[in-house]
Amino acid sequence: MSDVAVLLALAAAFVAVLGALAWLAARVRRRGIGGGLLGPMDEVYNPGAHRSRLEIQLHEQRTTPPRDDPPRPPT
């Protein structure tokens, strides 16, 4: 019986770790904060993803209005 309890505890720990990693991955994608950590690895092992991330960053910089400008009234 104790062997079953140990296996269940290990399985529960494994599921908890995978759940935490899935939650963390979703949070990183939603906030867009993973590029700084994985940038050098993508540049070496997956250059296409690195170029894509650079293009997305450039597009975000071009489309984001300056923060100092007041909002325009609707016409």
Chimera marker file (.cmm) of the C-alpha trace (Angstrom):
<marker_set name="trace">
<marker id="1" x="0.000" y="0.000" z="0.000" r="1" g="1" b="0" radius="0.5"/>
<marker id="2" x="2.853" y="2.405" z="0.736" r="1" g="1" b="0" radius="0.5"/>
<marker id="3" x="4.253" y="1.852" z="-2.761" r="1" g="1" b="0" radius="0.5"/>
<marker id="4" x="0.980" y="3.046" z="-4.271" r="1" g="1" b="0" radius="0.5"/>
<marker id="5" x="1.006" y="6.147" z="-2.047" r="1" g="1" b="0" radius="0.5"/>
<marker id="6" x="4.548" y="6.984" z="-3.119" r="1" g="1" b="0" radius="0.5"/>
<marker id="7" x="3.653" y="6.590" z="-6.792" r="1" g="1" b="0" radius="0.5"/>
<marker id="8" x="0.566" y="8.756" z="-6.355" r="1" g="1" b="0" radius="0.5"/>
<marker id="9" x="2.637" y="11.432" z="-4.580" r="1" g="1" b="0" radius="0.5"/>
<marker id="10" x="5.210" y="11.397" z="-7.391" r="1" g="1" b="0" radius="0.5"/>
<marker id="11" x="2.499" y="11.610" z="-10.038" r="1" g="1" b="0" radius="0.5"/>
<marker id="12" x="0.832" y="14.505" z="-8.197" r="1" g="1" b="0" radius="0.5"/>
<marker id="13" x="4.148" y="16.354" z="-7.935" r="1" g="1" b="0" radius="0.5"/>
<marker id="14" x="4.808" y="15.789" z="-11.636" r="1" g="1" b="0" radius="0.5"/>
<marker id="15" x="1.368" y="17.110" z="-12.579" r="1" g="1" b="0" radius="0.5"/>
<marker id="16" x="1.834" y="20.120" z="-10.291" r="1" g="1" b="0" radius="0.5"/>
<marker id="17" x="5.179" y="20.993" z="-11.893" r="1" g="1" b="0" radius="0.5"/>
<marker id="18" x="3.754" y="20.669" z="-15.412" r="1" g="1" b="0" radius="0.5"/>
<marker id="19" x="0.767" y="22.799" z="-14.448" r="1" g="1" b="0" radius="0.5"/>
<marker id="20" x="3.034" y="25.481" z="-12.997" r="1" g="1" b="0" radius="0.5"/>
<marker id="21" x="5.155" y="25.506" z="-16.159" r="1" g="1" b="0" radius="0.5"/>
<marker id="22" x="2.065" y="25.795" z="-18.370" r="1" g="1" b="0" radius="0.5"/>
<marker id="23" x="0.794" y="28.707" z="-16.263" r="1" g="1" b="0" radius="0.5"/>
<marker id="24" x="4.194" y="30.414" z="-16.431" r="1" g="1" b="0" radius="0.5"/>
<marker id="25" x="4.373" y="29.951" z="-20.213" r="1" g="1" b="0" radius="0.5"/>
<marker id="26" x="0.917" y="31.483" z="-20.656" r="1" g="1" b="0" radius="0.5"/>
<marker id="27" x="1.868" y="34.432" z="-18.453" r="1" g="1" b="0" radius="0.5"/>
<marker id="28" x="5.098" y="35.034" z="-20.365" r="1" g="1" b="0" radius="0.5"/>
<marker id="29" x="3.275" y="34.923" z="-23.712" r="1" g="1" b="0" radius="0.5"/>
<marker id="30" x="0.514" y="37.236" z="-22.498" r="1" g="1" b="0" radius="0.5"/>
<marker id="31" x="2.919" y="39.836" z="-21.129" r="1" g="1" b="0" radius="0.5"/>
<marker id="32" x="5.582" y="39.415" z="-23.811" r="1" g="1" b="0" radius="0.5"/>
<marker id="33" x="8.441" y="39.210" z="-21.320" r="1" g="1" b="0" radius="0.5"/>
<marker id="34" x="10.165" y="36.056" z="-22.555" r="1" g="1" b="0" radius="0.5"/>
<marker id="35" x="12.143" y="37.580" z="-25.407" r="1" g="1" b="0" radius="0.5"/>
<marker id="36" x="14.970" y="38.875" z="-23.261" r="1" g="1" b="0" radius="0.5"/>
<marker id="37" x="15.649" y="35.493" z="-21.742" r="1" g="1" b="0" radius="0.5"/>
<marker id="38" x="15.366" y="33.376" z="-24.848" r="1" g="1" b="0" radius="0.5"/>
<marker id="39" x="16.730" y="35.857" z="-27.369" r="1" g="1" b="0" radius="0.5"/>
<marker id="40" x="20.318" y="34.590" z="-27.473" r="1" g="1" b="0" radius="0.5"/>
<marker id="41" x="19.193" y="30.952" z="-27.587" r="1" g="1" b="0" radius="0.5"/>
<marker id="42" x="16.776" y="31.667" z="-30.434" r="1" g="1" b="0" radius="0.5"/>
<marker id="43" x="19.461" y="33.565" z="-32.302" r="1" g="1" b="0" radius="0.5"/>
<marker id="44" x="21.758" y="30.528" z="-32.202" r="1" g="1" b="0" radius="0.5"/>
<marker id="45" x="19.367" y="27.578" z="-32.494" r="1" g="1" b="0" radius="0.5"/>
<marker id="46" x="16.313" y="29.046" z="-34.226" r="1" g="1" b="0" radius="0.5"/>
<marker id="47" x="17.217" y="32.126" z="-36.302" r="1" g="1" b="0" radius="0.5"/>
<marker id="48" x="13.767" y="32.281" z="-37.885" r="1" g="1" b="0" radius="0.5"/>
<marker id="49" x="12.095" y="32.779" z="-34.503" r="1" g="1" b="0" radius="0.5"/>
<marker id="50" x="14.679" y="35.416" z="-33.587" r="1" g="1" b="0" radius="0.5"/>
<marker id="51" x="14.040" y="37.388" z="-36.790" r="1" g="1" b="0" radius="0.5"/>
<marker id="52" x="10.306" y="37.085" z="-36.245" r="1" g="1" b="0" radius="0.5"/>
<marker id="53" x="10.610" y="38.417" z="-32.684" r="1" g="1" b="0" radius="0.5"/>
<marker id="54" x="12.661" y="41.385" z="-33.935" r="1" g="1" b="0" radius="0.5"/>
<marker id="55" x="10.034" y="42.167" z="-36.581" r="1" g="1" b="0" radius="0.5"/>
<marker id="56" x="7.271" y="42.060" z="-33.970" r="1" g="1" b="0" radius="0.5"/>
<marker id="57" x="9.207" y="44.413" z="-31.692" r="1" g="1" b="0" radius="0.5"/>
<marker id="58" x="9.777" y="46.856" z="-34.558" r="1" g="1" b="0" radius="0.5"/>
<marker id="59" x="6.106" y="46.753" z="-35.489" r="1" g="1" b="0" radius="0.5"/>
<marker id="60" x="5.054" y="47.426" z="-31.890" r="1" g="1" b="0" radius="0.5"/>
<marker id="61" x="7.409" y="50.408" z="-31.704" r="1" g="1" b="0" radius="0.5"/>
<marker id="62" x="6.021" y="51.853" z="-34.934" r="1" g="1" b="0" radius="0.5"/>
<marker id="63" x="2.358" y="51.463" z="-34.005" r="1" g="1" b="0" radius="0.5"/>
<marker id="64" x="2.552" y="52.604" z="-30.373" r="1" g="1" b="0" radius="0.5"/>
<marker id="65" x="1.737" y="56.317" z="-30.052" r="1" g="1" b="0" radius="0.5"/>
<marker id="66" x="3.978" y="58.460" z="-27.865" r="1" g="1" b="0" radius="0.5"/>
<marker id="67" x="2.787" y="58.615" z="-24.278" r="1" g="1" b="0" radius="0.5"/>
<marker id="68" x="3.193" y="62.391" z="-23.933" r="1" g="1" b="0" radius="0.5"/>
<marker id="69" x="0.650" y="63.249" z="-26.630" r="1" g="1" b="0" radius="0.5"/>
<marker id="70" x="-2.902" y="63.840" z="-25.418" r="1" g="1" b="0" radius="0.5"/>
<marker id="71" x="-5.551" y="61.652" z="-27.031" r="1" g="1" b="0" radius="0.5"/>
<marker id="72" x="-7.153" y="63.097" z="-30.128" r="1" g="1" b="0" radius="0.5"/>
<marker id="73" x="-10.838" y="63.977" z="-29.954" r="1" g="1" b="0" radius="0.5"/>
<marker id="74" x="-13.061" y="61.835" z="-32.184" r="1" g="1" b="0" radius="0.5"/>
<marker id="75" x="-14.096" y="63.457" z="-35.441" r="1" g="1" b="0" radius="0.5"/>
<link id1="1" id2="2" r="1" g="1" b="0" radius="0.2"/>
<link id1="2" id2="3" r="1" g="1" b="0" radius="0.2"/>
<link id1="3" id2="4" r="1" g="1" b="0" radius="0.2"/>
<link id1="4" id2="5" r="1" g="1" b="0" radius="0.2"/>
<link id1="5" id2="6" r="1" g="1" b="0" radius="0.2"/>
<link id1="6" id2="7" r="1" g="1" b="0" radius="0.2"/>
<link id1="7" id2="8" r="1" g="1" b="0" radius="0.2"/>
<link id1="8" id2="9" r="1" g="1" b="0" radius="0.2"/>
<link id1="9" id2="10" r="1" g="1" b="0" radius="0.2"/>
<link id1="10" id2="11" r="1" g="1" b="0" radius="0.2"/>
<link id1="11" id2="12" r="1" g="1" b="0" radius="0.2"/>
<link id1="12" id2="13" r="1" g="1" b="0" radius="0.2"/>
<link id1="13" id2="14" r="1" g="1" b="0" radius="0.2"/>
<link id1="14" id2="15" r="1" g="1" b="0" radius="0.2"/>
<link id1="15" id2="16" r="1" g="1" b="0" radius="0.2"/>
<link id1="16" id2="17" r="1" g="1" b="0" radius="0.2"/>
<link id1="17" id2="18" r="1" g="1" b="0" radius="0.2"/>
<link id1="18" id2="19" r="1" g="1" b="0" radius="0.2"/>
<link id1="19" id2="20" r="1" g="1" b="0" radius="0.2"/>
<link id1="20" id2="21" r="1" g="1" b="0" radius="0.2"/>
<link id1="21" id2="22" r="1" g="1" b="0" radius="0.2"/>
<link id1="22" id2="23" r="1" g="1" b="0" radius="0.2"/>
<link id1="23" id2="24" r="1" g="1" b="0" radius="0.2"/>
<link id1="24" id2="25" r="1" g="1" b="0" radius="0.2"/>
<link id1="25" id2="26" r="1" g="1" b="0" radius="0.2"/>
<link id1="26" id2="27" r="1" g="1" b="0" radius="0.2"/>
<link id1="27" id2="28" r="1" g="1" b="0" radius="0.2"/>
<link id1="28" id2="29" r="1" g="1" b="0" radius="0.2"/>
<link id1="29" id2="30" r="1" g="1" b="0" radius="0.2"/>
<link id1="30" id2="31" r="1" g="1" b="0" radius="0.2"/>
<link id1="31" id2="32" r="1" g="1" b="0" radius="0.2"/>
<link id1="32" id2="33" r="1" g="1" b="0" radius="0.2"/>
<link id1="33" id2="34" r="1" g="1" b="0" radius="0.2"/>
<link id1="34" id2="35" r="1" g="1" b="0" radius="0.2"/>
<link id1="35" id2="36" r="1" g="1" b="0" radius="0.2"/>
<link id1="36" id2="37" r="1" g="1" b="0" radius="0.2"/>
<link id1="37" id2="38" r="1" g="1" b="0" radius="0.2"/>
<link id1="38" id2="39" r="1" g="1" b="0" radius="0.2"/>
<link id1="39" id2="40" r="1" g="1" b="0" radius="0.2"/>
<link id1="40" id2="41" r="1" g="1" b="0" radius="0.2"/>
<link id1="41" id2="42" r="1" g="1" b="0" radius="0.2"/>
<link id1="42" id2="43" r="1" g="1" b="0" radius="0.2"/>
<link id1="43" id2="44" r="1" g="1" b="0" radius="0.2"/>
<link id1="44" id2="45" r="1" g="1" b="0" radius="0.2"/>
<link id1="45" id2="46" r="1" g="1" b="0" radius="0.2"/>
<link id1="46" id2="47" r="1" g="1" b="0" radius="0.2"/>
<link id1="47" id2="48" r="1" g="1" b="0" radius="0.2"/>
<link id1="48" id2="49" r="1" g="1" b="0" radius="0.2"/>
<link id1="49" id2="50" r="1" g="1" b="0" radius="0.2"/>
<link id1="50" id2="51" r="1" g="1" b="0" radius="0.2"/>
<link id1="51" id2="52" r="1" g="1" b="0" radius="0.2"/>
<link id1="52" id2="53" r="1" g="1" b="0" radius="0.2"/>
<link id1="53" id2="54" r="1" g="1" b="0" radius="0.2"/>
<link id1="54" id2="55" r="1" g="1" b="0" radius="0.2"/>
<link id1="55" id2="56" r="1" g="1" b="0" radius="0.2"/>
<link id1="56" id2="57" r="1" g="1" b="0" radius="0.2"/>
<link id1="57" id2="58" r="1" g="1" b="0" radius="0.2"/>
<link id1="58" id2="59" r="1" g="1" b="0" radius="0.2"/>
<link id1="59" id2="60" r="1" g="1" b="0" radius="0.2"/>
<link id1="60" id2="61" r="1" g="1" b="0" radius="0.2"/>
<link id1="61" id2="62" r="1" g="1" b="0" radius="0.2"/>
<link id1="62" id2="63" r="1" g="1" b="0" radius="0.2"/>
<link id1="63" id2="64" r="1" g="1" b="0" radius="0.2"/>
<link id1="64" id2="65" r="1" g="1" b="0" radius="0.2"/>
<link id1="65" id2="66" r="1" g="1" b="0" radius="0.2"/>
<link id1="66" id2="67" r="1" g="1" b="0" radius="0.2"/>
<link id1="67" id2="68" r="1" g="1" b="0" radius="0.2"/>
<link id1="68" id2="69" r="1" g="1" b="0" radius="0.2"/>
<link id1="69" id2="70" r="1" g="1" b="0" radius="0.2"/>
<link id1="70" id2="71" r="1" g="1" b="0" radius="0.2"/>
<link id1="71" id2="72" r="1" g="1" b="0" radius="0.2"/>
<link id1="72" id2="73" r="1" g="1" b="0" radius="0.2"/>
<link id1="73" id2="74" r="1" g="1" b="0" radius="0.2"/>
<link id1="74" id2="75" r="1" g="1" b="0" radius="0.2"/>
</marker_set>
